[in-house]
Amino acid sequence: MQSLTTQSSNDHMNAMSPRERPKVLIVDDDRDLLDMIGLFVEIEGYETELVADGEAALEAIKKDPPDLMVLDLVMPGLGGFEVLARLRVLDPDLHLPVIMVTAQEERALHVQALQSGVVDYIQKPVDFAVLSARIRAALLERRIQNKLVEANARLEAIVATRTRQLEVKNEYLTAVLDNAKDGIIGCDENGLPAIFNRKASEMLGIENSLSMLMPYLTTNEMFQSDGSTPLGPESNPLREAFENETLEESDIILERYGSNPRMVNATGSAVHDKSGLKIGAVISLRDVTEHKKLEKQVTQIRQRYEKMLDSVPMPLHITDKNGMILEANDLWLEAFGYDRKQVRGSYLGDYLTTQFKHLASEPVRAAMINMGHTQDVKCQIRHADGREIDASLVSQAVYDEKGDLNQIVEYITKIDP
């Protein structure tokens, strides 16, 4: 038997377990050896529990699991291997470090012991200095494992919290996108579609699924505003925004599965992180189909209106109550040398000579409205080439259904160049 004298490290041991002192369960049917090991372990600063057989060891573990077990291999009844097997059945999650003590020298038994889950083994007669070192090493490893388990639990809690925060943000972002009036499509740093909202899904006539968006963008389903020239996979608006950094407003035609084509106005830009690295792009699609139809109707109405004005056999202009010119016919434009775009929306007083500018003023306009019409009002209109042309005006106020002034129509009845 080796000497019990060895260096104690109580402070080191006390830090290894949540107990005041780590507890070591010692199991051996040799009562003298059991007492000697127990005394040595007590001197080393550990709390001990001594049992003489395998059944008692299992009961002790069930009652109060120790921090480490020193286990004899060969005992009457349950031997060391049987205790380990029963222990795995008793509590598969119990990670109890075990140092096995054996008088047998067969290498196969040592290998079997390690395969059974023991952390170390000691040959009898016991070298207490070696036992002390191996107990310290096993408890240190257990302490490190416990800290890793605790750290992993904290990390999992942090990950769970952050994951939930990201889920909430994602739910919020999805709600914002799905409530947007415009269709929104975004791509990742590789230019591949990564997100699109419900409105975009409706515009494209596809399900809200990236698996359906990708084929749509890579086939000839988008056309220029003429409706016949395909954009092609490499010139779709998302690709242009990603590669060219920005996408200026452009009208495109979207072919829709199972429905009529739609005209949309597309704008977009690349997206960069704080370091300036491109991380994707986003485009906005605004459905302008009805707006374009209305715009076309307004243009047609205006063209008919202009044609009607041009059919009047004398020069005329139309103003609002503030003297702003709404329209002028071709005879008026030819007489004074201006073009329609230049005149439309300009102030009548800008075309009258100084002494007649008051005719375009609000008080005079108001007087005309009150009278309903005027006859042969003398004035001078400045020609585009600078000439001052004498003219006579006949004014007629036009009212809407509510009796409010709508327009003032003024005919040029006489022109004296």
C-alpha positions in Angstrom: 0.0 0.0 0.0 1.4 3.4 -0.9 1.7 6.3 1.6 -1.4 8.5 2.2 0.8 11.6 2.3 0.2 13.8 -0.7 -0.2 17.5 -1.5 -3.7 18.8 -0.7 -5.5 21.3 -2.9 -8.7 22.1 -1.0 -9.3 25.5 -2.5 -8.9 24.1 -6.0 -11.4 21.3 -5.3 -13.9 23.6 -3.7 -14.3 25.5 -6.9 -15.2 22.4 -8.9 -18.7 21.7 -7.8 -21.8 23.6 -6.8 -21.5 21.8 -3.4 -19.4 23.2 -0.7 -17.0 20.3 -1.4 -17.2 17.8 -4.4 -18.7 14.5 -3.3 -16.9 11.3 -4.2 -18.7 7.9 -3.9 -16.3 5.1 -3.2 -17.4 1.5 -3.9 -15.2 -1.5 -2.9 -16.0 -4.8 -1.2 -12.6 -4.8 0.6 -13.5 -2.9 3.7 -9.9 -2.0 4.7 -9.1 -0.6 1.3 -12.5 1.2 1.2 -11.7 2.9 4.5 -8.2 3.8 3.5 -9.4 5.3 0.2 -12.2 7.1 2.0 -9.8 8.6 4.5 -7.4 9.7 1.8 -10.1 11.3 -0.2 -11.4 13.1 2.9 -7.9 14.4 3.6 -7.8 15.7 0.1 -10.7 17.9 0.9 -13.6 16.0 -0.7 -16.9 14.9 0.8 -17.1 11.1 0.7 -19.7 8.3 0.8 -18.5 4.7 1.2 -20.5 1.6 0.1 -19.3 -2.0 -0.1 -21.3 -3.4 -3.1 -22.9 -2.5 -6.4 -26.5 -2.5 -5.2 -25.7 0.0 -2.5 -23.8 2.1 -5.0 -26.9 2.4 -7.2 -29.1 3.3 -4.3 -26.7 6.0 -3.2 -26.6 7.5 -6.7 -30.4 7.5 -6.9 -30.6 9.2 -3.5 -27.9 11.8 -4.0 -25.8 11.7 -7.2 -22.1 12.3 -6.4 -19.7 14.3 -8.5 -17.4 11.3 -9.1 -17.4 7.6 -8.3 -14.3 5.4 -7.5 -15.6 1.9 -8.5 -14.0 -1.5 -7.9 -14.2 -3.8 -10.9 -14.6 -7.2 -9.2 -17.2 -7.4 -6.3 -19.7 -10.1 -5.2 -23.1 -9.6 -6.7 -23.0 -6.6 -9.1 -19.5 -6.1 -10.4 -18.2 -2.8 -11.8 -19.3 -3.4 -15.4 -22.8 -4.5 -14.2 -23.1 -1.3 -12.1 -22.2 0.8 -15.1 -24.8 -1.0 -17.3 -27.5 -0.6 -14.6 -26.6 3.0 -14.2 -27.1 3.7 -17.9 -30.6 2.2 -17.7 -31.3 4.0 -14.4 -30.5 7.5 -15.8 -29.2 7.8 -19.4 -28.6 11.5 -19.0 -26.5 11.2 -15.8 -22.9 12.1 -16.8 -21.1 10.7 -13.8 -17.3 10.4 -14.1 -16.1 7.0 -12.9 -12.5 5.9 -12.0 -12.4 2.1 -12.0 -10.0 0.3 -9.5 -8.9 -3.2 -10.4 -6.3 -5.8 -9.4 -6.4 -7.4 -12.8 -3.7 -6.5 -15.3 -5.3 -7.8 -18.5 -5.2 -5.1 -21.2 -8.6 -6.3 -22.6 -10.3 -5.4 -19.3 -8.7 -2.0 -19.3 -10.0 -1.4 -22.8 -13.5 -2.7 -21.8 -13.5 -0.4 -18.9 -12.8 2.6 -21.1 -15.4 1.5 -23.6 -18.0 1.2 -20.7 -17.7 4.9 -20.1 -15.1 5.2 -17.3 -12.9 8.2 -17.5 -9.8 6.4 -16.0 -8.7 3.3 -14.2 -6.1 2.5 -11.4 -4.2 -0.7 -10.8 -4.2 -2.2 -7.4 -2.3 -1.8 -5.1 -3.6 1.8 -5.2 -1.0 4.6 -5.7 -2.7 7.4 -3.8 -0.7 10.1 -5.5 -1.9 8.8 -8.8 -5.5 8.5 -7.5 -5.4 12.1 -6.2 -4.2 13.4 -9.6 -6.8 11.4 -11.5 -9.6 12.6 -9.2 -8.6 16.2 -9.7 -8.4 15.7 -13.5 -11.8 14.0 -13.7 -13.5 16.6 -11.6 -11.8 19.4 -13.6 -13.1 17.8 -16.8 -16.6 17.5 -15.2 -16.5 21.2 -14.2 -15.4 22.2 -17.7 -18.2 20.1 -19.2 -20.7 21.6 -16.8 -19.6 25.1 -17.7 -19.9 24.2 -21.4 -23.4 22.9 -20.8 -24.3 26.1 -18.9 -22.7 28.2 -21.6 -24.5 26.2 -24.3 -27.8 26.6 -22.5 -27.2 30.4 -22.2 -26.3 30.5 -25.9 -29.4 28.6 -26.9 -31.5 31.0 -24.8 -29.8 34.0 -26.6 -30.3 32.3 -30.0 -34.0 31.6 -29.2 -34.5 35.2 -28.1 -32.7 36.6 -31.1 -34.6 34.1 -33.4 -37.9 35.3 -32.0 -36.9 38.9 -32.4 -36.0 38.2 -36.0 -39.3 36.4 -36.5 -41.2 39.4 -35.1 -39.2 41.8 -37.4 -39.8 39.5 -40.3 -43.6 39.3 -39.5 -43.6 43.1 -39.2 -41.8 43.5 -42.5 -44.1 41.0 -44.2 -47.1 42.9 -42.9 -45.7 46.2 -44.1 -44.9 44.8 -47.6 -48.2 43.1 -48.0 -50.1 46.3 -47.1 -48.1 48.4 -49.5 -50.1 49.7 -52.5 -47.2 49.0 -54.9 -45.7 45.7 -55.9 -42.3 45.2 -54.3 -39.6 42.7 -55.5 -36.1 42.3 -54.0 -33.1 40.2 -54.8 -30.1 39.1 -52.8 -26.4 39.8 -53.3 -26.3 37.4 -56.2 -29.1 39.1 -58.0 -31.5 36.2 -57.3 -35.1 37.0 -56.2 -35.4 36.9 -52.4 -38.6 38.6 -51.5 -41.8 39.9 -53.1 -45.1 41.1 -51.6 -48.7 40.2 -52.1 -49.3 43.2 -54.5 -46.5 42.0 -56.8 -47.9 38.5 -56.7 -51.3 39.9 -57.9 -49.6 42.1 -60.6 -47.7 39.1 -62.0 -50.7 36.8 -61.7 -48.6 34.2 -59.8 -48.8 32.6 -56.4 -46.8 34.2 -53.6 -43.9 31.8 -54.1 -40.3 32.5 -55.0 -40.3 29.2 -57.0 -42.8 30.8 -59.3 -41.2 34.2 -59.4 -37.9 33.0 -60.7 -39.3 31.4 -63.9 -41.4 34.5 -64.5 -38.4 36.8 -64.4 -36.2 34.6 -66.6 -38.7 34.1 -69.4 -40.2 36.6 -71.9 -43.1 37.6 -69.7 -42.2 41.4 -69.6 -42.4 43.7 -72.5 -41.5 47.3 -73.3 -44.4 49.8 -73.2 -45.2 49.0 -76.9 -46.4 45.6 -75.7 -44.5 43.7 -78.3 -40.8 44.0 -77.6 -39.7 41.6 -74.9 -37.4 42.8 -72.2 -35.6 39.4 -71.9 -34.1 37.7 -68.8 -31.1 40.0 -68.7 -33.0 43.3 -69.0 -35.9 42.8 -66.5 -36.3 45.7 -64.1 -34.9 43.8 -61.1 -31.7 42.9 -63.0 -31.3 46.4 -64.3 -31.6 47.9 -60.8 -29.1 45.4 -59.4 -26.5 45.8 -62.1 -26.9 49.5 -63.0 -27.4 50.7 -59.4 -30.6 52.4 -60.3 -33.7 52.0 -62.4 -35.3 55.2 -63.7 -39.1 55.3 -64.0 -40.1 53.2 -67.0 -43.4 51.7 -68.2 -43.4 48.0 -68.9 -46.1 45.5 -69.8 -46.6 42.4 -67.6 -48.1 39.3 -69.1 -50.3 37.7 -66.4 -51.1 34.1 -66.2 -54.8 33.6 -66.9 -55.6 37.4 -67.1 -55.1 40.5 -69.2 -51.7 42.2 -69.4 -51.1 45.1 -67.1 -49.0 48.2 -67.6 -46.8 49.1 -64.6 -44.4 51.9 -63.8 -41.1 50.4 -62.5 -38.5 52.2 -60.4 -35.7 50.8 -58.2 -32.2 50.8 -57.0 -29.4 48.6 -55.6 -29.1 48.2 -51.8 -25.8 48.5 -50.0 -24.7 47.8 -46.4 -22.9 50.3 -44.2 -19.5 49.4 -45.7 -20.8 50.1 -49.2 -21.0 46.4 -50.2 -23.9 45.7 -52.6 -26.2 43.2 -50.8 -29.1 43.3 -53.3 -31.7 45.5 -55.0 -35.3 46.4 -54.7 -37.9 47.6 -57.3 -41.3 49.1 -56.9 -44.1 48.3 -59.4 -47.1 50.7 -59.6 -50.0 49.5 -61.7 -50.8 52.4 -64.1 -53.1 50.5 -66.5 -56.2 52.4 -65.6 -54.3 55.7 -65.3 -52.9 55.1 -68.8 -56.4 54.4 -70.1 -57.7 57.6 -68.5 -54.7 59.5 -69.9 -55.5 58.2 -73.3 -59.1 59.2 -73.0 -58.2 62.7 -71.8 -55.8 63.0 -74.8 -58.6 62.0 -77.2 -61.0 64.4 -75.6 -58.4 67.2 -75.8 -57.8 66.4 -79.4 -61.5 66.6 -80.2 -61.7 69.8 -78.2 -58.8 71.3 -80.1 -60.4 70.2 -83.4 -63.6 71.8 -82.4 -61.9 75.1 -81.5 -59.9 75.0 -84.7 -63.2 74.8 -86.6 -64.3 78.2 -85.3 -63.8 80.7 -88.1 -62.2 83.4 -86.0 -59.3 83.6 -83.5 -60.3 82.8 -79.9 -58.7 82.0 -76.6 -60.2 80.6 -73.4 -59.2 81.6 -69.9 -60.2 80.9 -66.3 -61.5 83.6 -64.0 -57.9 84.5 -63.1 -56.8 85.2 -66.7 -54.8 82.0 -67.2 -55.1 80.8 -70.8 -56.6 77.3 -71.0 -56.6 77.0 -74.7 -56.2 78.9 -78.0 -57.2 77.8 -81.5 -55.0 77.7 -84.6 -56.3 81.0 -86.0 -55.3 82.8 -82.8 -51.9 81.1 -82.8 -51.3 82.0 -86.4 -52.4 85.6 -85.9 -50.0 86.3 -83.1 -47.1 83.9 -83.9 -47.2 81.6 -80.9 -47.4 77.8 -80.5 -50.0 76.0 -78.5 -47.6 74.6 -75.8 -46.2 78.0 -75.2 -49.6 79.6 -74.7 -51.4 77.0 -72.8 -51.2 77.6 -69.1 -49.7 81.1 -69.5 -51.1 84.5 -68.3 -53.2 86.5 -70.7 -51.7 89.7 -69.5 -48.3 88.6 -70.8 -49.6 89.0 -74.3 -51.4 92.4 -73.9 -49.5 95.7 -74.2 -49.0 97.7 -71.0 -52.0 100.0 -71.4 -54.3 97.0 -71.8 -52.9 94.5 -69.2 -55.7 95.5 -66.9 -58.1 93.5 -69.1 -56.5 90.3 -67.8 -56.7 91.4 -64.1 -59.0 89.8 -61.7 -61.3 92.8 -61.2 -62.0 93.1 -64.9 -62.4 89.3 -65.2 -64.9 89.5 -62.3 -66.8 92.3 -64.1 -67.0 90.2 -67.2 -68.4 87.4 -65.2 -71.0 89.6 -63.7 -72.1 90.9 -67.1 -72.0 87.5 -68.6 -70.5 88.9 -71.8 -68.9 92.0 -73.4 -68.9 93.4 -76.9 -66.0 94.8 -78.9 -63.5 95.6 -76.1 -60.5 97.3 -77.7 -57.0 96.0 -76.9 -53.5 95.5 -78.2 -51.9 92.1 -78.4 -48.2 91.7 -78.7 -47.1 89.5 -81.6 -44.3 87.0 -81.1 -42.0 89.2 -83.3 -42.7 92.2 -81.1 -45.3 94.0 -83.1 -48.3 95.5 -81.3 -51.5 94.4 -83.0 -54.8 96.3 -82.5 -57.7 93.9 -81.9 -61.3 93.8 -80.6 -62.5 91.2 -78.1 -66.0 89.7 -77.5 -66.1 87.9 -74.2 -68.6 85.3 -73.1 -68.7 83.8 -69.6 -69.3 80.0 -69.3 -70.9 78.5 -66.2 -71.2 75.0 -64.9 -74.3 73.2 -63.8 -74.1 74.7 -60.3 -73.9 78.2 -61.7 -70.2 78.7 -60.9 -67.9 80.2 -63.5 -66.2 77.6 -65.6 -64.4 79.6 -68.3 -64.3 82.8 -70.2 -64.3 82.5 -74.0 -63.0 85.5 -75.9 -63.2 85.9 -79.7 -61.0 88.3 -81.7 -63.5 90.0 -84.0 -61.2 92.4 -85.6 -57.4 92.5 -86.1 -55.6 95.6 -87.4 -52.0 94.7 -88.0 
